[in-house]
Amino acid sequence: MLRSFCSKCGRERTNFSHVPTCECGGIFVPRIDFKYREGSYSVNYPYLDRIIELGETETPLIEIGVVKYKLDYFQPTFSYKDRGSKSLVSSLLSNLPKGSELNEDSSGNAGASISAYGKAAGFSVNVFIPENTKPGKITQIRAYGADVHLVPGSRQDVAEAAAKHSGYYASHVLNPEFRDGMRQLSYEIFRQLNHSVPTRVFVPVSAGTLLLGTVSGFEHLMESGEIPVMPQIIGVQSEAVCPVCAGVNDYVYDKNNKINSVADALISREPILLDLMIAALKKYGACITVSEEEIIAARSALSRKGIYVEYSSATVLAAYEKGSYDGENVLVLTGNGLKTP
């Protein structure tokens, strides 16, 4: 089992109960107690006895002009979420009875990913999604064999429906193993830059798994003596849904606003990991919001470069273009454009 400790009371996680939170209501945070190791995937994930693999590979890091793009949608289900699903579902293989029922709540991409990995591992999978989820994402989730549950209301309503269902709540947000899978992204950037780190890494921010996992990976590299300093981490949100940026930049965000965004993967208005995200960005970077017009323009600009991504992914280019950034900048692109054509 991955060693994880409660963010509130400090208690160590000892079992896989129905809902993966501490008895006090706190979030379990992974603690990596070994040095970074060069080698295969498993050497940095020693808690995984069996690993579900669907053909993952190191995703491309390409340079166009003065910017580097990490094409992290080069994954089996076409989004970065596969990094977390691989580690979480592989862990569940050793900690749940064979054929157990997994319940996931998602805005789309995580649902497809958990569905693919969960079914490949032999689990029964239920995916709870907002009723206004894009049809293409619903089709993808069902294609892997999951049962889809359309839930009216807020993103929080979707999460509550999944948590109440019989079986194990395989939340990609709450399970520390999912977030832990994201640190592999930091290792790849480190290796692809000849064992160094960029000046900045721009990441889209919603529920927080990518942000916190990326921070964890770079922290691990620094604590292992592989890098002398952390890169600056730039979190990016839409102006419509920006609770993290509001917390980092000290302004009021109206979580009840009815504004919709083309960045449909970035819709967590009350993210459970909010405090952890705010602390991470205040320590290591900044948070930038971008408008709908800026997102649409950035997606179009990326397409003209031959890079077709979701609107949610294009937010990082929109943020980069709003400032003047020296040094080496890596923009993480998280979802294939065919998911939201």
C-alpha positions as CSV (number, residue, x, y, z in Angstrom):
1,M,0.0,0.0,0.0
2,L,1.1,3.5,-0.8
3,R,2.1,5.3,2.4
4,S,-0.3,8.2,2.8
5,F,-1.1,10.5,5.7
6,C,-4.1,12.6,6.6
7,S,-3.8,16.3,5.7
8,K,-5.7,17.2,8.9
9,C,-4.8,14.9,11.7
10,G,-1.7,13.2,10.3
11,R,-3.0,9.7,10.7
12,E,-1.6,7.1,8.3
13,R,-3.9,5.2,6.0
14,T,-4.2,1.6,6.8
15,N,-7.0,0.1,4.7
16,F,-9.2,0.6,1.6
17,S,-12.5,1.5,3.1
18,H,-15.6,2.3,1.0
19,V,-14.7,6.0,0.9
20,P,-11.0,6.8,0.7
21,T,-10.8,9.6,3.3
22,C,-9.6,9.7,6.8
23,E,-12.1,9.2,9.7
24,C,-11.7,12.9,10.6
25,G,-12.7,13.8,7.1
26,G,-9.2,14.8,5.9
27,I,-7.6,14.0,2.6
28,F,-4.8,11.4,2.4
29,V,-1.6,12.8,0.9
30,P,1.1,10.4,-0.5
31,R,4.5,10.4,1.2
32,I,7.4,9.1,-1.0
33,D,10.0,7.7,1.4
34,F,12.7,6.6,-1.1
35,K,15.0,8.3,-3.6
36,Y,14.1,8.7,-7.3
37,R,15.4,5.8,-9.4
38,E,16.2,5.6,-13.0
39,G,14.7,2.6,-14.8
40,S,11.3,1.2,-15.6
41,Y,7.9,2.5,-14.3
42,S,7.8,0.0,-11.4
43,V,11.0,1.2,-9.7
44,N,9.4,4.4,-8.7
45,Y,6.1,2.7,-7.7
46,P,7.3,-0.1,-5.5
47,Y,3.9,-0.4,-3.8
48,L,2.4,-1.8,-6.9
49,D,2.5,-5.6,-7.0
50,R,0.7,-5.9,-10.3
51,I,0.6,-3.2,-13.0
52,I,-2.2,-2.8,-15.5
53,E,-0.6,-1.6,-18.8
54,L,-2.5,-0.5,-21.9
55,G,0.5,0.5,-24.1
56,E,1.5,3.7,-22.3
57,T,4.7,5.4,-23.4
58,E,6.7,8.5,-22.6
59,T,4.6,11.3,-24.1
60,P,6.3,13.7,-26.6
61,L,8.0,17.0,-25.5
62,I,8.2,19.2,-28.6
63,E,9.6,22.7,-29.2
64,I,7.9,25.2,-31.4
65,G,9.5,28.6,-31.4
66,V,10.5,29.5,-27.9
67,V,7.9,27.2,-26.2
68,K,8.0,23.5,-25.3
69,Y,4.8,21.5,-25.4
70,K,4.3,18.3,-23.4
71,L,1.8,16.4,-25.5
72,D,0.3,14.4,-22.6
73,Y,-2.8,13.3,-24.5
74,F,-0.6,10.7,-26.2
75,Q,-2.1,8.1,-23.8
76,P,-4.4,5.1,-24.3
77,T,-7.6,7.0,-23.6
78,F,-6.3,10.3,-25.1
79,S,-5.9,12.2,-21.8
80,Y,-3.3,12.6,-19.1
81,K,-5.7,11.0,-16.6
82,D,-4.3,7.6,-17.7
83,R,-1.3,8.3,-15.5
84,G,-3.5,8.3,-12.4
85,S,-5.8,5.4,-13.5
86,K,-2.8,3.2,-14.1
87,S,-1.5,3.6,-10.6
88,L,-4.8,3.6,-8.8
89,V,-6.4,0.6,-10.6
90,S,-3.1,-1.4,-10.3
91,S,-3.1,-0.7,-6.6
92,L,-6.8,-1.8,-6.3
93,L,-5.9,-5.1,-7.9
94,S,-3.9,-6.0,-4.7
95,N,-6.3,-4.4,-2.2
96,L,-9.9,-5.3,-3.4
97,P,-11.5,-8.7,-4.0
98,K,-11.5,-9.8,-7.7
99,G,-14.4,-8.4,-9.7
100,S,-15.2,-5.7,-7.2
101,E,-17.4,-2.8,-8.2
102,L,-15.6,0.6,-8.8
103,N,-17.5,3.9,-8.7
104,E,-16.0,7.0,-10.3
105,D,-17.4,10.5,-10.6
106,S,-16.0,12.6,-13.5
107,S,-16.6,15.4,-16.0
108,G,-15.6,13.0,-18.7
109,N,-11.9,12.2,-19.2
110,A,-11.3,10.6,-15.8
111,G,-14.4,8.5,-16.3
112,A,-13.2,7.2,-19.6
113,S,-9.8,6.4,-18.1
114,I,-11.0,4.6,-15.0
115,S,-13.4,2.7,-17.2
116,A,-10.7,1.5,-19.5
117,Y,-8.2,0.5,-16.8
118,G,-10.9,-0.8,-14.5
119,K,-12.5,-3.1,-17.0
120,A,-9.1,-4.3,-18.3
121,A,-8.3,-5.3,-14.7
122,G,-11.5,-7.2,-14.4
123,F,-13.5,-4.8,-12.2
124,S,-17.2,-3.8,-12.6
125,V,-17.2,-0.1,-13.3
126,N,-19.8,2.6,-12.7
127,V,-19.1,6.1,-13.9
128,F,-21.2,9.0,-12.6
129,I,-21.1,12.1,-14.8
130,P,-22.9,15.5,-15.2
131,E,-26.0,15.2,-17.4
132,N,-24.6,17.9,-19.7
133,T,-21.4,15.9,-20.5
134,K,-20.3,16.1,-24.1
135,P,-21.8,13.1,-26.1
136,G,-18.4,12.0,-27.4
137,K,-17.1,11.5,-23.9
138,I,-20.2,9.5,-22.9
139,T,-19.7,7.3,-25.9
140,Q,-16.1,6.7,-25.0
141,I,-16.9,5.8,-21.4
142,R,-19.5,3.3,-22.5
143,A,-17.3,1.8,-25.2
144,Y,-14.9,0.5,-22.5
145,G,-17.8,-1.3,-20.8
146,A,-18.7,0.9,-17.9
147,D,-22.2,1.6,-16.7
148,V,-22.9,5.4,-17.1
149,H,-25.0,7.3,-14.6
150,L,-26.1,10.8,-15.7
151,V,-26.6,13.0,-12.7
152,P,-28.4,16.4,-12.7
153,G,-27.1,19.2,-10.6
154,S,-23.7,20.4,-9.7
155,R,-20.3,18.6,-9.9
156,Q,-20.7,18.0,-6.2
157,D,-24.0,16.2,-6.7
158,V,-22.2,13.9,-9.1
159,A,-19.5,13.1,-6.6
160,E,-22.1,12.4,-3.9
161,A,-24.0,10.0,-6.1
162,A,-20.8,8.0,-6.8
163,A,-19.8,8.0,-3.1
164,K,-23.2,6.6,-2.1
165,H,-23.3,3.7,-4.6
166,S,-22.4,0.2,-3.5
167,G,-18.8,-0.8,-4.1
168,Y,-15.5,1.0,-3.8
169,Y,-15.4,4.8,-4.4
170,A,-12.6,4.9,-6.9
171,S,-12.5,8.7,-6.9
172,H,-9.6,10.1,-8.9
173,V,-9.6,13.1,-6.6
174,L,-9.7,11.4,-3.2
175,N,-7.6,8.3,-3.8
176,P,-3.9,9.2,-3.2
177,E,-2.7,6.5,-5.6
178,F,-4.3,8.4,-8.5
179,R,-2.6,11.7,-7.6
180,D,0.6,9.7,-7.1
181,G,0.6,8.4,-10.6
182,M,0.9,12.0,-11.9
183,R,4.4,12.4,-10.6
184,Q,5.6,10.3,-13.5
185,L,4.9,13.4,-15.7
186,S,7.6,15.3,-13.8
187,Y,10.1,12.5,-14.2
188,E,9.5,12.5,-17.9
189,I,10.0,16.2,-18.3
190,F,13.2,15.9,-16.2
191,R,14.6,13.1,-18.4
192,Q,13.5,14.7,-21.7
193,L,15.4,17.9,-20.7
194,N,18.6,16.0,-20.1
195,H,18.2,15.6,-16.4
196,S,17.3,19.2,-15.7
197,V,14.0,21.1,-15.2
198,P,12.5,24.1,-17.0
199,T,12.0,27.6,-15.6
200,R,8.3,27.1,-15.6
201,V,5.6,24.4,-16.1
202,F,2.1,25.6,-17.0
203,V,-0.8,23.2,-16.1
204,P,-4.6,23.4,-16.4
205,V,-6.2,23.3,-13.0
206,S,-9.5,21.9,-11.9
207,A,-9.8,19.1,-9.3
208,G,-6.1,19.3,-8.6
209,T,-4.7,15.8,-9.4
210,L,-2.4,17.1,-12.2
211,L,-1.2,20.1,-10.2
212,L,-0.5,18.2,-7.0
213,G,1.0,15.2,-8.7
214,T,3.3,17.4,-10.8
215,V,4.5,19.2,-7.7
216,S,5.0,15.9,-5.9
217,G,7.2,14.6,-8.7
218,F,9.5,17.7,-8.9
219,E,9.7,17.7,-5.1
220,H,10.8,14.1,-5.1
221,L,13.5,14.9,-7.7
222,M,14.7,17.8,-5.6
223,E,14.7,15.8,-2.3
224,S,16.5,13.0,-4.1
225,G,19.3,15.4,-5.1
226,E,18.5,15.1,-8.8
227,I,17.7,18.8,-9.3
228,P,18.9,21.9,-7.3
229,V,15.6,23.9,-7.4
230,M,11.9,23.5,-8.2
231,P,10.5,24.9,-11.5
232,Q,7.9,27.5,-11.1
233,I,4.4,25.9,-11.4
234,I,1.8,28.0,-13.1
235,G,-1.8,26.9,-12.6
236,V,-4.3,28.0,-15.2
237,Q,-8.1,28.3,-14.8
238,S,-10.9,29.9,-16.8
239,E,-12.4,33.2,-15.6
240,A,-15.7,31.3,-15.3
241,V,-14.5,28.7,-12.9
242,C,-11.5,29.9,-10.9
243,P,-11.7,29.0,-7.2
244,V,-8.0,28.2,-7.0
245,C,-6.8,31.4,-8.6
246,A,-9.1,33.3,-6.3
247,G,-7.5,31.7,-3.3
248,V,-4.0,32.2,-4.6
249,N,-4.6,35.8,-5.7
250,D,-6.8,36.8,-2.8
251,Y,-10.1,37.8,-4.4
252,V,-13.6,36.6,-4.0
253,Y,-14.9,33.9,-6.4
254,D,-18.7,33.3,-6.7
255,K,-19.0,29.5,-6.8
256,N,-22.7,29.8,-7.6
257,N,-22.3,31.8,-10.8
258,K,-24.0,30.2,-13.8
259,I,-21.3,31.1,-16.3
260,N,-20.3,28.2,-18.5
261,S,-17.0,27.7,-20.2
262,V,-15.7,26.1,-23.3
263,A,-13.1,24.5,-21.0
264,D,-15.6,21.8,-20.0
265,A,-12.9,19.7,-18.3
266,L,-12.2,22.5,-15.8
267,I,-15.5,22.7,-14.0
268,S,-14.7,22.0,-10.3
269,R,-16.3,25.0,-8.6
270,E,-15.7,23.6,-5.0
271,P,-12.7,21.3,-5.4
272,I,-12.1,19.1,-2.4
273,L,-8.3,19.6,-2.8
274,L,-8.6,23.4,-2.9
275,D,-6.5,24.1,0.2
276,L,-3.7,21.8,-0.9
277,M,-3.7,23.5,-4.4
278,I,-3.6,27.0,-3.0
279,A,-0.7,26.1,-0.7
280,A,1.2,24.5,-3.5
281,L,0.9,27.4,-5.9
282,K,1.6,30.0,-3.2
283,K,4.8,28.1,-2.4
284,Y,6.0,27.3,-6.0
285,G,4.3,29.5,-8.5
286,A,1.3,31.4,-9.5
287,C,-2.3,31.1,-10.8
288,I,-3.6,32.8,-13.9
289,T,-7.1,33.0,-15.3
290,V,-8.0,33.3,-19.0
291,S,-11.1,34.4,-20.8
292,E,-13.3,32.5,-23.1
293,E,-12.1,34.5,-26.1
294,E,-8.4,33.8,-25.1
295,I,-9.1,30.1,-24.7
296,I,-10.8,29.9,-28.2
297,A,-8.0,31.9,-29.8
298,A,-5.3,29.7,-28.2
299,R,-6.9,26.5,-29.3
300,S,-7.1,27.8,-32.9
301,A,-3.4,28.9,-32.7
302,L,-2.4,25.4,-31.5
303,S,-4.4,23.8,-34.3
304,R,-2.5,25.9,-36.8
305,K,0.7,24.5,-35.4
306,G,-0.6,21.0,-36.0
307,I,-1.6,20.4,-32.3
308,Y,-5.2,19.6,-31.8
309,V,-6.3,19.7,-28.2
310,E,-9.4,20.2,-26.0
311,Y,-10.3,23.8,-25.1
312,S,-9.3,23.0,-21.5
313,S,-5.8,22.1,-22.6
314,A,-5.5,25.3,-24.7
315,T,-5.8,27.4,-21.5
316,V,-2.1,27.0,-20.8
317,L,-1.1,28.7,-24.1
318,A,-3.7,31.4,-23.4
319,A,-2.0,32.0,-20.0
320,Y,1.5,32.0,-21.5
321,E,0.6,34.6,-24.1
322,K,-0.8,36.9,-21.4
323,G,2.6,37.4,-19.9
324,S,6.3,37.8,-20.7
325,Y,8.2,34.8,-19.6
326,D,11.9,34.3,-19.9
327,G,13.8,31.1,-19.6
328,E,12.5,27.7,-20.5
329,N,8.7,27.2,-20.4
330,V,6.9,23.8,-20.7
331,L,3.1,23.9,-21.4
332,V,1.3,20.6,-20.5
333,L,-1.4,19.7,-23.0
334,T,-3.8,17.3,-21.4
335,G,-6.6,16.2,-23.7
336,N,-7.0,15.3,-27.4
337,G,-9.1,17.7,-29.4
338,L,-11.3,15.0,-30.7
339,K,-12.9,14.8,-27.3
340,T,-14.4,18.2,-27.8
341,P,-14.4,18.9,-31.6
